Amino acid sequence: MSANRVASEGSRADGRHDGRGQSGGLGAGELPPLWVEEPAIRPRLPDPIRNAAVRSVLIVAFTLIQAVIAFLCTVAGSWLAFPMVLSSVASTVVATWAVLDVWVTRQVWNQRNGVVSVPSSTARQLRRERHRVRPGAARTADRSGTGRIGQSEPGSLSRA
């Protein structure tokens, strides 16, 4: 096998494979791109949720580091052990609140922006069928004399 044929099949002269396969795709002397954009599997989190998540990760990491330091100070018998244990307990409370904050922020975001209220296709189909069945005059007659709020005769009392 000649050296030209080996190089043309995507292998280097030293025997290593360069990952281009048989077609190559790159000219002589070109390197493959270092970064290839791939579509995201899941959409990006909204900003308030992402901010709360980053904040909680930082707080939990700080709390874990503080707990390790408190443990090491306790093992070493340092005077710093007692204040570190107390502050670790307080940090644990704050870290718990931060993690719950992510959950609450996500729930609030879903309530405000996440749910799109659209009638289902079956409800829309039933409404169209009712609209076709009832003639236009019957619909207007039903609407006019129903005694709706704000459409009662002057001088009449409410029936509540």
N, C-alpha and C positions, 0 to 999 in steps of 0.2 A: 504494500500500500504506500502510495507516495505521500510526501509531507503536504502537498497542495490539497489533496483530497481530504486528509484528516482535518486541515484547517477549515475547509469549506463545509464540513459537517458539524460545526459548532464546537469543536474541541481545540484546545490550545496545543502548541508544539510540545509542551512539557507533559501532555497527557491529561490535564485537568479540563473539565467540561465548563464552558462559560455560560450555559443556561439558555442559549439562543435557539437551540434545536437545529433542525435541518435548514429552515428558511433563513436563519440569521437575523434579518430585519434591520441590522445596523451595518453601516459601511465600515470600511477599514479604518481603524483608529478611533471609532466612536464608542463611547461607553454607554451602558444602559442608564436610564434616569435613576437617580437616587431615591426619588419620592414619587409614588404613583397614587393619585387620588382614587379612592374607592368610595362608592356611595354608602352613606350611613345606614346601618340596619334599623336603628331606632332614631326618631327625630330628637333634636337637641332639647334639653330641658328648658323651660321658660326661665328668664333671668331671676325672678324672686326665689324660685325653688333652688336654682343652682347656687345663688348667693347663700341661702340658708344651709345648703349641703356643704359648701366649702367651709363656712363658719363652723359648722358642727364637727367636721373632720379635724380642723385645726384645734378646736377645744378638746376633743376626745384624745388627740395625739398628745397635747400638753398634759392632760390629766394622767395618761398612761406613763409619760416620762416622770411626772411628779410622783406617782405611786412607786415607781421603781427606785427613785432617789430616796423616798421615805423608807422603803424596805431596806435599802443598803445602809442608810443612816442608822436604822434600828439595829441591824446586824452588827454594825461597827460600834454601837454604843455612843454615838455622837449626841451632843446636846441639841442638834438640829432635828433630831428624829421626831420629837413631840410636835413642834410647829409644822413640820412637813406632813405628819399624819393628819393633823387638824385641817390643814389647807387641802390635802388630798380628798378628805371627806367633802369639804365645800366644793371642790372642783368636780367631784363626782355628781353632786346635785346639779351644778351648772351644765355639765356634759349631758346629763339626762334631759334637762330642759332643752338643750340645743338640738338633740336628736328628735325630741317631740316637736320642736319648732319646725323641723323639716316636714314632718308628717302633717302638721296643721297647715303649714304654708301650701303644701301640695293639695290638701283638701279644699282650702279656700280658692286656690287657683282653678281647680276643676269645677267648683261651684260657679265661679264668676265667668270663666272663659272656656272651660273645657266641653261643656255639654251644649250641643246645638239642638234646640227644641224644634223638631221638624215632625209634622204628622207622618205617621207610618203610611206605607203604600196601601195597606188594607183600609185604614181609616179614610184615606183620600178617595179610594175606590167606592166605599160605601156612601160618602158624601156626594160623589158624582151620580151614583144610582138614585139616591133620594132626590137630587136636583132634577134628574130626567123624569122621574115618576110624577112629581107634584107639578101641576101647571102653575104658571106665573101668577095668575089671579088668586089662587088659593094661598100662595106664599105671602102676597101682600096683605090679604085679609087677615091672615094669622098674625102678621106683624103689627097691624094697625090697632086692633082692639084688645091688646093683651094687658093693658093697665101697667105699662112699664114705668119705672121710676122717672119722674120728671115729665111725664106725658099725660097726667091725669087732668080732668076738667077743672077749670078754676072754681074755687069755692068748695070743692069736695075734700073730705077728710081722708087721711090715710087709713087703711084697713089693718094696720099692724097691731 
